[in-house]
Amino acid sequence: NTCFGQELCLIGSCPEIGAWHLDRSMPMCWTEGNIWVVKVDFPSAVSRIEYKYIVKEGADKAHWEDGNNHTLDLLNTSGVVQQCDSWGCG
């Protein structure tokens, strides 16, 4: 769960999700049921990404998700890919 003033973001191994740079992470949007979503367009050359979730508080404070990185294999996919997972389950 997040508190007022916190922002959940996606960060990962390719430029589209920040290339592990905190200031380039992708902000996510809260939806009903406390589900956070983000849409990212990956180039066709990207076949696999690793990523984590972070909770940002202001410009320079962030709590990184513990544990292994999440992975998403995009090889042999086309169109929209939906990934559902949970904090700490990488």
Disulfide bonds with the S-S distance in Angstrom:
none
